[in-house]
Amino acid sequence: MIRLYRRAMTSIYLRAYLAGHTGHIMPRRLRKAIAGSELHRAWLVGFLGFFEQNGMAYGPANPYAQSFSLVDAL
């Protein structure tokens, strides 16, 4: 039972992340109702553009390494 619950919640969080990542904006009342929850966190992380690739986390504060090489070349 716990395994099924965990799998279902992971699927829900993934859907929230992907909805945020594609730019879907939640209504303000819904965001306020779920503020601070794991569901809101999943949506917000997707909306802000955070993701993980090959064990390395990327986001607004840590962009791809290629962008740094362009800055150094100037």
Secondary structure, DSSP 8 states (H G I E B T S, - for coil): -HHHHHHHHHHHHHHHHHHHHTT----HHHHHHHTTSHHHHHHHHHHHT-EEETTEEEBTTB--HHHHHHHHH-
